[in-house]
């Protein structure tokens, strides 16, 4: 599997209903997309859920690189370039994936980040991450990492924001999930 995400930071006075409408009209176009496990159409809004900025930040989990390559190089990503300009696409590797079809019942995604410190061996990395990340009641999650920067991100699928209101991280609103 492989993960990809581009985070488009929008002006603080940007009308986020423009993104909502865009997803409403186009979100279903990636339902069943070749090689896609899921695509999350995500936004943050400045001043809402302790967010400091507006963003449109789709997150993809691909079954393999073929689907990602099809998306990027066969014209589908051109819609992003046309609408928002050239964007960096962050590529990461999934390490832990506890997700099931239940993710479609969630309205929020909660993201935390961590560092993978230099160590003698990485054989226990999965267990070490499981020990240090928050245990959020009934939340499925994905852990992805970037060995170039030795950082990881945990994305929790949340149905109730009160489960994370005391935790530090980014809350995204899920506008649509393509599977």
N, C-alpha and C positions, 0 to 999 in steps of 0.2 A: 504494500500500500504506500501511498504518498499523499501528502497534504499540501494544499496551496491556498494562499490568501493574499489579496491585495486590499490595502486599507486606504481609502480615499478620504482625506481630511477635507471637510467642507467649511465654508465661512460660518462664523458664529450666528449670523442672521439668515442663514440658508433655510428655506422653507422645506422641512423634511417631508412634507406631504408630497413633494415632487418625487422623492425616492419611493415613498409608499405606493404612489400611483404607478411608477415605473415597474415595481415588483408585482403589483396587482395585474398589470397588463402582460408582463413578460416572464414572470416567475415560473409558470408552468412549462415554458419552453425547454427547461432543463430537466423536467421530470422524465426519468428513464434514459437520460443521456448516457451514451456509451461509456462504460468503465467507471461510472460514478456510483460510489456508495451513498453519499449524500452531499448536497450543497445547501448551505445555510445562508439565506439572505439576511444579513445582520446590519443593524444601525445602532449608533449611539447618538444621544441628543444632549447638547450642552445644558447643564442644570438639571437634568433628569437622571435619577439613579446615581448621583454623585459623579456624573461624567463632565469632563472639562471641555469637550469639543463635540461637534457634529461629525459623524463619519458614516460612510457606507463601506462595509467590510465583509464581503462574501467570503465564506470559508468552505473549502471543498475537501472531501476525503475520497481519493481515487483508489480503485482496486489495483491499478498498476499505472505505469507511466503512459501507456497508449492513449487512455482517455484524456489525460492532461494534455498530451501533445496534440490530439485532435482538437480540443477546445482552443488551445493557444494558436495553432498554426493552420487551421482550416476555416478561419473567418469568424468564429464565434466570439473570440476575445476582441475582435475589431469593434464590436459595439461599445466596449469599455473605452477603447482608445478614442473613438469618435465622440463619445459623450463627456469623457473626463480627462482625456490626454493620456500620455504615456505613463504607465504605472509600474512600479516594481512589483513582481509577484514573488512573495516569500514561499520558499519550498522547504518543507520539513518532513521528517520521517515519523510515522506513528509508532509508538512504543507500547502503549496500552490502549485497548479499545473495548469498553464495556457496553457499548451502545446496542440497542435492539430497536424494534419498530416503535417502542414507547416514546422515543425522542419526538415523534410527531405530535405528542400531547403537550409539549413544553412551549412556553412563550418567551423564555429567556435563556441566554447562554451566559455563564459566569466564567471569566478567564482569570487565572492566576499564572504568574511566571516564576521560574526558579533557575538557579545556576547549577550546572554540573561541575563541581569542583574537581581539580586534578586529584587523582587517586591512583593507588597501585594497580587496581583492577576494577573493571566495570561489570564483573559477573553478577553482582547483587544490585545493580542499579534499579531495576524494576521494583524490587522489594524496598529499597531505600526511599524511592520516590513515594511509594504507597504509604510508607510510615510517616512521611513529613507533610503530605498534602492533607487539606481539611477533609474530614469525613462528613459529607453533607447527606442528610437523610434521604434515601430513595433517589439519589441523583446519579444518573448514568454519566460517564465521562470518557474523554479521549485525552491521552497524554501524547504530545508530539515534541520532537526535539530537533535541534539544529547542531550537528557536530562541528560545524564551522565556527560557531560562536559558543558552543557548549552551554546552551540554554534550553530550557524546556517550558512548555505551556501546558496547562491543564484547562480543558473546556468542559464545564459541568452543564448539563441540561437541567434547567430549573423550572418548576411549575409554580413556585411560591417564593417571591423575593425575600420574605422574612427569614428564609433559611440561610441567606448570605448577608443580611444587613449588618452584621458585626465583623465581616471578613473584608480584607483589603483585596480589591481586584476590579476588573472592568465588567459591567453589566451591559450586555447587548440585548436589544429586542430582536426576536426572530420574526421576520415578516412572512417567510415562506420556507419550507423545507422540500427540496427536490430529492427524490430517491429513485 
